[in-house]
Amino acid sequence: MAYYALVRLTGVLVLTAWSAAAGKSARTLLNARWDSLWYVRVVDQGYGFVLTAPDGRRLSDMAFFPLLPWLERAVSWLTGLSEPDAGLAVSALASLAAAAGIFAVVRLFGGEGAATATVVLWAALPVGIVQSMAYSESLFVAAASWSLYCALTGRWIGAGLLASTAGLTRPIGLAVVCAVLVAAGSAARRKGGPDLRIAAGALLAPLGAAGYVLWVGARRGSLLGYLDVQRGWGNGFDGGAAFARFLGRLTAHPPYVGGPLLAAGIGVLLWGYARGFRERYPLSVQVYSGVVILLALCSSSYFGSKPRLLMPAFTVLVPVAAWLARRPVRLRVAMLTVLALGSAVYGAFWLNGSGPP
């Protein structure tokens, strides 16, 4: 957690210096931009706001799951902080919990060295600055990682409750639910019969996501109302067709290397995932990351958000982390330092720019 905090603190300090030079407020960039504004609106006014975009799309705030706004309201009430600042506080605490959860999960099957390196790599992702924003990514990964840990160590009630919590945080809570159900099924088979605690964990896991989706459906007068909300934002499952078209456009225009480079990056991502099967990572862990990757790459959402949507799939970093853990200490520190500084610079550049990563 100390290594994680050091990397993220570096990112925030670089952002602060860059923003000051540009005449902007780093605090505003972190807690009052893009999704952060939607969450604060939910805190202030509840659900029901719809924004009509210039292209005619109707953007509903029901696309944003409720746990982060609930926590922002609670922290604001308890501390007197404004809702945006409460969002930063929630994200900061959740990011530390996420770092601890990632370490706990990876140590179970990868060892302590790989677990530590995975945490640092996750902190130093190019879009790692999102972990320090008033966004829901850190909160989701905290719930998801500890749910996985509970499932892997036989704490079934905790696994189910945390999976339900993840399901109240982001749509990809489905990935955590699938992982818990797979782990519960495997455990039940090993026991050779029904087990009340395993069954309870499996039943608890989907309640958060299912409850919110059904509530949205009731509000909109349609069982599939949540899917209508997502379609309004241009989100849907298209099997990767939109992503393939994006790659094609990059490849067809100068300097012509964008598409191949992006395809190579996705290839590395998929290699890390496939390596997990070769190294016999727990099946529930592979199911979790597989669902995250599938939903991120095969949805029709805005491409610029995909690196952020892939962030919860932390286990694809483990093969690289394991390789780093076997390197000499000086080389390992040097490589991770370069990555951390690169992440800090990119985060400052992006947040002072015009679009998401």
C-alpha positions in Angstrom: 0.0 0.0 0.0 2.9 2.3 0.7 4.4 1.7 -2.8 0.9 2.2 -4.3 0.4 5.5 -2.4 3.9 6.7 -3.6 3.1 6.1 -7.2 -0.3 7.8 -7.0 1.0 10.7 -5.0 3.6 11.2 -7.7 0.8 11.3 -10.3 -1.2 13.9 -8.3 1.9 16.1 -7.7 2.8 16.1 -11.4 -0.8 16.9 -12.2 -0.8 19.8 -9.7 2.4 21.3 -11.2 1.2 20.9 -14.8 -2.2 22.4 -14.0 -0.7 25.3 -12.1 1.5 26.1 -15.2 -1.6 25.9 -17.4 -3.6 28.2 -15.1 -6.0 25.4 -14.1 -7.0 23.8 -10.8 -5.9 20.2 -10.3 -8.6 19.7 -7.7 -11.3 20.7 -10.2 -9.9 18.4 -12.8 -10.0 15.5 -10.3 -13.4 16.0 -8.9 -15.5 18.1 -11.2 -15.2 16.8 -14.7 -17.0 14.3 -16.9 -18.5 11.4 -14.9 -17.7 13.2 -11.6 -20.3 15.8 -12.4 -23.0 13.2 -13.1 -22.4 11.5 -9.7 -22.6 14.8 -7.9 -25.9 15.6 -9.7 -27.3 12.3 -8.5 -26.2 13.3 -4.9 -27.8 16.7 -5.2 -31.0 15.9 -7.1 -31.5 12.2 -7.1 -32.1 10.2 -10.3 -34.2 11.4 -13.2 -32.0 13.9 -15.1 -31.8 13.5 -18.9 -29.4 15.5 -21.1 -30.1 15.8 -24.8 -26.8 15.7 -26.6 -26.2 17.8 -29.8 -26.5 14.6 -31.9 -29.9 13.9 -30.4 -29.0 11.2 -28.0 -30.8 11.3 -24.6 -28.2 10.7 -21.8 -29.9 9.6 -18.6 -28.1 9.7 -15.2 -29.5 6.2 -14.5 -26.4 4.9 -16.4 -24.4 5.7 -13.3 -24.8 3.1 -10.5 -25.7 4.4 -7.0 -23.0 3.3 -4.6 -20.5 6.1 -5.2 -23.2 8.8 -4.9 -24.5 7.2 -1.7 -21.0 7.2 -0.2 -20.4 10.8 -1.4 -23.6 11.9 0.4 -22.6 10.0 3.6 -19.1 11.3 3.7 -20.2 14.9 3.0 -22.8 14.7 5.8 -20.3 13.2 8.3 -17.3 15.5 7.5 -18.8 18.7 6.1 -16.9 18.3 2.8 -18.5 19.3 -0.4 -19.9 16.4 -2.5 -17.0 16.7 -5.0 -14.4 16.6 -2.3 -16.2 13.8 -0.6 -15.9 11.9 -3.9 -12.2 12.4 -3.8 -12.0 11.2 -0.2 -14.0 8.0 -1.1 -11.8 7.4 -4.1 -8.6 7.8 -2.1 -9.6 5.4 0.6 -11.1 3.0 -1.9 -7.9 3.0 -4.0 -5.9 1.9 -0.9 -8.4 -0.8 -0.2 -8.1 -1.9 -3.9 -4.3 -2.0 -3.7 -4.5 -4.2 -0.6 -7.1 -6.4 -2.3 -5.1 -6.8 -5.4 -2.1 -7.8 -3.3 -4.1 -10.3 -1.2 -5.6 -12.0 -4.3 -2.4 -12.2 -6.4 -0.3 -13.4 -3.4 -2.6 -16.5 -3.1 -1.4 -17.9 -6.5 1.5 -15.7 -7.6 3.6 -15.1 -4.5 4.4 -12.0 -2.6 6.9 -10.6 -5.1 4.5 -10.8 -8.0 1.7 -9.4 -5.8 3.7 -6.3 -4.9 4.8 -5.7 -8.5 1.2 -6.2 -9.7 0.0 -3.4 -7.3 2.7 -1.1 -8.6 2.0 -1.8 -12.2 -1.7 -1.2 -11.6 -1.0 2.1 -9.9 1.3 3.0 -12.9 -1.1 2.3 -15.7 -1.2 5.1 -18.3 -4.7 5.9 -17.1 -3.8 5.4 -13.5 -4.8 8.9 -12.6 -8.4 7.8 -12.8 -7.8 5.9 -9.5 -7.3 9.3 -7.9 -10.4 11.0 -9.4 -13.9 11.1 -8.1 -14.8 8.1 -10.3 -16.1 4.7 -9.4 -13.1 2.6 -10.7 -11.2 2.4 -7.4 -14.4 1.7 -5.4 -15.3 -1.1 -7.8 -11.8 -2.7 -7.8 -11.8 -2.6 -4.0 -15.1 -4.5 -3.8 -14.2 -6.9 -6.7 -10.7 -7.8 -5.4 -11.8 -8.5 -1.9 -14.8 -10.5 -3.2 -12.4 -12.6 -5.2 -10.2 -13.0 -2.1 -13.1 -14.2 0.0 -14.2 -16.6 -2.7 -10.7 -18.0 -3.0 -10.4 -18.5 0.7 -13.8 -19.9 1.4 -15.4 -16.9 3.0 -18.6 -17.2 1.1 -20.9 -14.7 2.9 -18.2 -12.0 2.4 -17.7 -13.0 -1.2 -21.4 -12.7 -1.9 -21.9 -9.4 0.0 -18.8 -7.8 -1.7 -19.9 -9.1 -5.1 -23.3 -7.5 -4.5 -21.5 -4.3 -3.5 -19.5 -4.3 -6.7 -22.8 -4.8 -8.6 -24.0 -1.5 -7.1 -20.9 0.3 -8.3 -20.5 -0.4 -12.1 -22.2 -2.4 -14.8 -19.2 -4.8 -14.9 -20.3 -6.0 -11.5 -21.4 -8.9 -13.6 -17.8 -10.1 -13.8 -17.6 -10.4 -10.1 -20.9 -12.2 -9.9 -19.7 -14.7 -12.5 -16.5 -15.3 -10.7 -18.2 -15.9 -7.3 -20.7 -18.3 -8.9 -17.9 -20.3 -10.6 -15.9 -20.4 -7.4 -19.0 -21.5 -5.4 -19.8 -24.2 -8.0 -16.3 -25.6 -7.8 -16.3 -25.6 -4.0 -19.7 -27.3 -3.9 -18.4 -30.1 -6.2 -15.3 -30.6 -4.1 -17.5 -31.0 -1.0 -19.6 -33.5 -2.8 -22.9 -32.0 -1.7 -24.9 -28.8 -0.8 -23.4 -26.4 1.7 -25.5 -23.6 3.2 -22.8 -21.0 3.3 -21.7 -21.6 -0.2 -25.3 -21.4 -1.4 -25.8 -18.2 0.6 -22.8 -16.5 -1.0 -23.9 -17.5 -4.5 -27.4 -16.1 -3.8 -26.1 -12.9 -2.4 -23.7 -12.2 -5.2 -26.1 -10.9 -7.9 -28.5 -9.0 -5.6 -26.8 -5.6 -6.0 -26.7 -5.4 -9.7 -30.0 -7.1 -10.2 -31.7 -4.8 -7.7 -30.5 -1.7 -9.4 -31.3 -2.9 -12.9 -34.8 -3.9 -11.9 -35.3 -0.5 -10.1 -34.3 1.3 -13.3 -36.7 -0.9 -15.3 -39.5 -0.1 -12.9 -38.8 3.6 -13.2 -38.8 3.5 -17.0 -41.8 1.1 -17.2 -39.9 -1.6 -19.0 -38.1 -4.7 -17.7 -35.2 -3.9 -20.1 -35.2 -0.2 -19.2 -31.6 -0.3 -18.2 -30.6 -1.5 -21.6 -32.5 1.5 -23.1 -30.6 3.8 -20.9 -27.3 2.4 -22.1 -28.4 2.6 -25.7 -29.0 6.3 -25.2 -25.4 6.6 -24.3 -24.4 4.7 -27.4 -23.4 1.6 -25.3 -24.3 -1.9 -26.4 -22.8 -5.3 -27.1 -21.8 -5.6 -30.7 -19.2 -8.3 -30.5 -16.3 -5.9 -31.2 -17.6 -4.5 -34.5 -17.3 -0.9 -33.4 -13.7 -1.5 -32.1 -12.7 -3.2 -35.4 -14.1 -0.2 -37.4 -12.0 2.1 -35.2 -8.9 0.1 -35.8 -9.6 0.2 -39.5 -10.0 4.0 -39.5 -6.7 4.4 -37.7 -4.9 2.1 -40.2 -6.4 3.9 -43.2 -5.2 7.4 -42.3 -1.7 8.9 -41.9 0.6 8.1 -40.2 -1.0 4.6 -40.7 0.7 3.1 -37.6 -2.0 3.8 -35.1 -4.1 0.8 -35.9 -1.3 -1.8 -35.9 0.2 -0.3 -32.7 -3.2 -0.5 -31.0 -3.8 -4.0 -32.2 -0.4 -5.0 -30.8 -1.3 -3.5 -27.5 -4.5 -5.5 -27.4 -2.5 -8.6 -28.4 -0.3 -8.1 -25.3 -3.4 -7.7 -23.2 -4.8 -11.0 -24.5 -1.4 -12.7 -24.1 -1.4 -11.7 -20.4 -4.9 -13.2 -20.1 -4.1 -16.4 -21.9 -0.9 -16.8 -19.9 -3.1 -17.0 -16.8 -4.5 -20.3 -18.1 -1.1 -21.7 -18.8 0.1 -20.7 -15.3 -3.1 -22.3 -13.9 -4.4 -19.2 -12.2 -7.7 -19.9 -10.3 -10.6 -20.3 -12.7 -12.7 -17.7 -10.9 -9.9 -15.2 -11.4 -9.8 -15.9 -15.1 -13.5 -15.7 -15.4 -13.5 -12.3 -13.7 -10.9 -10.8 -16.0 -12.3 -12.5 -19.0 -15.7 -11.0 -18.5 -14.2 -7.5 -17.9 -12.1 -7.8 -21.1 -15.1 -9.1 -23.1 -17.4 -6.3 -22.1 -14.8 -3.6 -22.6 -13.6 -4.7 -26.1 -16.9 -6.0 -27.5 -19.1 -3.0 -26.5 -20.0 -0.1 -28.8 -19.0 2.5 -26.2 -16.7 5.4 -26.9 -13.3 4.0 -27.7 -11.4 6.6 -25.6 -13.0 5.1 -22.4 -11.8 1.5 -23.1 -8.5 1.7 -21.3 -10.4 2.9 -18.2 -12.9 0.1 -18.7 -10.1 -2.4 -18.8 -8.5 -1.2 -15.6 -10.4 -3.6 -13.3 -8.8 -6.6 -15.1 -5.7 -6.4 -12.9 -4.9 -10.1 -13.2 -3.6 -9.7 -16.8 -0.7 -7.8 -15.2 0.4 -10.8 -13.1 2.6 -12.5 -15.8 4.6 -9.2 -16.3 4.7 -8.7 -12.5 6.0 -12.2 -12.0 8.8 -11.5 -14.6 9.7 -8.3 -12.8 9.8 -10.0 -9.5 12.6 -12.3 -10.7 14.7 -9.4 -11.9 17.5 -7.8 -9.8 16.2 -5.2 -7.4 17.9 -2.2 -9.1 16.5 -3.1 -12.5 13.1 -3.7 -11.1 13.1 -0.4 -9.2 14.3 1.5 -12.3 11.7 0.0 -14.6 8.8 0.6 -12.2 10.0 4.2 -11.6 10.1 4.9 -15.3 6.6 3.5 -15.7 5.3 5.5 -12.7 6.7 8.8 -14.1 5.3 8.0 -17.5 1.9 7.4 -16.0 2.1 10.7 -14.0 3.1 12.7 -17.1 0.4 11.1 -19.3 -2.3 11.6 -16.6 -1.4 15.3 -16.3 -1.4 15.7 -20.1 -4.8 14.0 -20.4 -6.6 15.8 -17.6 -5.4 19.1 -18.9 -6.6 18.2 -22.3 -10.0 17.8 -23.8 -10.9 14.1 -23.6 -10.8 11.0 -21.6 -8.1 8.3 -21.9 
